[in-house]
Amino acid sequence: MKETPFFFEGDSGSLFGLLHEPDPATPAREAFVFCHPFAEEKLWTHRTFVSMARRLAGRGHAVLRFDFRGNGDSDGTFADFSLTGALGDVARAADLVRARTGRDRVSLLGLRLGATIAALSADRLDGVDRLVLWAPVVDGNRFMQEQLRVNLATQLAVYKEVRQDRAALVAEMRGGATVNVDGYELGGALYDEIAGVKLAADARPFGGRCLVVQVDRQEAARPLPELQQLQGRYASGELVLVREEPFWKEIDAFYASAPRLFDATLAWLEAAA
């Protein structure tokens, strides 16, 4: 396996990527572009993304992991990150992985908000083969409320009281200021972009095969209605439940990999080959 770090040009500066390429002796399969989660969730899931990329490369898939603008080692600050910009970044990444590997077939895999970005990208791009959505953010407004809750918790820890409630925080952002969430500066434009996402509201234009994965720490978990609805929005969608810890946030166990999630995803890829 060969792993090559490099920079490539996005719409607004350089993006950092790392290409995992399989051994030349391994039969070649389609390439993948990975879409990472939002803010602090990206940090907690980095090692798991690396492990999955290597699993796929071992099976003949080339995999491009990259940082959206304003994230990781890509140009810009987090204040430069936008949903619209991320969709452009995915389009550039898909073109690049085709050019560097010579493979026409490209699939997308994303986690949490990265899965949402992958889903929106698949609707817009030509030539996307398969789509893998790990614990996607279906309701953008609820996701944004969760981010604001982090700020409220920080206020309680620092000031022993909430000095600005959610309505005040939203008003501040829409007035041009930013709100700190786990060290990331969240502005009004990004807040409104993400809050407006309703992934399961309408039929998805993407016509390829799609895997929606519900990740739950409970053995006897039931399918979430919103994920069932999302799966039904795809012409060839499938929903599976996987028992894993929510490794995109701080938990007691260190997640170097998510074996049940990996196995379920790989089994689906084999069955859908």
Sequence and secondary structure as in RCSB ss.txt:
>XXXX:A:sequence
MKETPFFFEGDSGSLFGLLHEPDPATPAREAFVFCHPFAEEKLWTHRTFVSMARRLAGRGHAVLRFDFRGNGDSD
GTFADFSLTGALGDVARAADLVRARTGRDRVSLLGLRLGATIAALSADRLDGVDRLVLWAPVVDGNRFMQEQLRV
NLATQLAVYKEVRQDRAALVAEMRGGATVNVDGYELGGALYDEIAGVKLAADARPFGGRCLVVQVDRQEAARPLP
ELQQLQGRYASGELVLVREEPFWKEIDAFYASAPRLFDATLAWLEAAA
>XXXX:A:secstr
 EEEEEEEEETTEEEEEEEEE  TTS    EEEEE  STHHHHHHHHHHHHHHHHHHHTT  EEEE  TTSTTSS
S GGG  HHHHHHHHHHHHHHHHHHH  S EEEEEETHHHHHHHHHHHH SSEEEEEEES   BHHHHHHHHHHH
HHHHHHHHHSS SS HHHHHHHHHTT EEEETTEEEEHHHHHHHHT BTTSS  S  SEEEEEEEES TT    H
HHHHHHHTSTEEEEEEEE   TTS  SS  S  HHHHHHHHHHHHHT 
